[in-house]
Amino acid sequence: MKFFCTELERKGTCYHEFQKGKWDGKTFWKTDSLLLHDDIMCEVKLHKLFREVDSEYDDYGETEIDKEKWYKIFHIANAIGGDVKIAIDEANIWAEEVFKTEEMFTILGL
């Protein structure tokens, strides 16, 4: 993957963690999570895209993303193109698997 990584590939703690389901309030760095380094989040400006779809998106907290929000994010990213589209396409492979068993995923900020 160009933008995201897994827990095994993580170097440091400056990552936004995409966790399957609703966050339990205490567990971080799950092996089935998808991770995005904060530098990449800022460079690609994904936080702006997330905030466009969910005004409550929190770079430093938890944000729940259900199918409806994700599909909006996905379609906007496709319209924008470039690195935004590439990054969301990477995450979409993971998200589609998540939605087979979960109603949402949680993005945990720094």
Residue pairs with C-beta under 8 A, 6 or more apart in sequence:
1 90
2 86
2 87
2 90
3 36
3 40
3 44
3 83
3 86
3 87
3 90
4 18
4 34
4 35
4 36
4 87
4 90
4 91
4 94
5 34
5 35
5 36
5 37
6 31
6 33
6 34
6 35
7 29
7 30
7 31
7 33
7 35
8 31
9 35
10 29
10 35
13 110
14 37
14 38
14 39
14 110
15 35
15 36
15 37
15 38
15 110
16 35
16 36
16 37
16 38
16 41
16 59
16 107
16 108
16 109
16 110
17 28
17 29
17 30
17 33
17 34
17 35
17 107
17 108
18 33
18 34
18 35
18 36
18 91
18 94
18 95
18 105
18 106
18 107
18 108
19 27
19 30
19 33
19 105
19 106
19 107
19 108
20 30
20 32
20 33
20 98
20 101
20 102
20 105
21 98
21 102
21 103
21 104
21 105
21 106
22 64
22 104
22 106
23 62
23 64
23 106
23 108
28 108
34 91
34 94
36 46
36 87
36 91
38 110
40 46
40 87
41 47
41 59
43 83
44 83
44 84
44 87
45 84
46 84
46 87
46 88
47 57
47 59
49 73
49 76
49 77
49 80
49 84
49 88
50 57
50 63
50 65
50 73
50 107
51 57
52 76
53 69
53 72
53 73
53 76
54 63
54 65
54 69
56 63
57 63
57 107
58 109
59 109
59 110
60 109
60 110
61 108
61 109
62 106
62 107
62 108
62 109
63 106
63 107
63 109
64 104
64 105
64 106
65 73
65 95
65 104
65 105
65 106
65 107
66 103
66 104
67 99
67 103
67 104
70 92
70 95
70 99
70 105
73 88
74 88
74 92
77 84
77 85
77 87
77 88
77 89
78 85
78 88
95 105
98 105
